[in-house]
Amino acid sequence: MESYVCGPCGYVYDPAVGDPEHGVAPGTPFEALPDGWVCPICGLGKEVFEKQ
């Protein structure tokens, strides 16, 4: 699984880690993130993320 980076703030979503603090289990690919998921650092949506 590939990591994705938030362009504006640099946060890296690593599927191996997920985002447990926001209900995303480890092993969740970026494409499977819920529609309402936002960057935990800057609060922007998935559309600002780019494949690393």
WOLIN-V708704 format. One record per residue. SS is DSSP state (@ for helix, = for strand, . for the rest). BURIAL is + if it has 24 or more other C-alpha atoms within 12 Angstrom, else -. Layout:
<<SS BURIAL> <SS BURIAL>>
This chain:
<<. -> <. -> <. -> <= +> <= +> <= +> <. -> <. -> <. -> <. -> <. +> <= +> <= +> <. +> <. +> <. -> <. -> <. +> <= +> <@ -> <@ -> <@ -> <. -> <= +> <. -> <. -> <. -> <. -> <. -> <@ +> <@ -> <@ -> <. +> <. -> <. -> <. -> <. +> <= +> <. +> <. +> <. -> <. -> <. -> <. -> <= -> <@ +> <@ -> <@ -> <= +> <= -> <= -> <. ->>
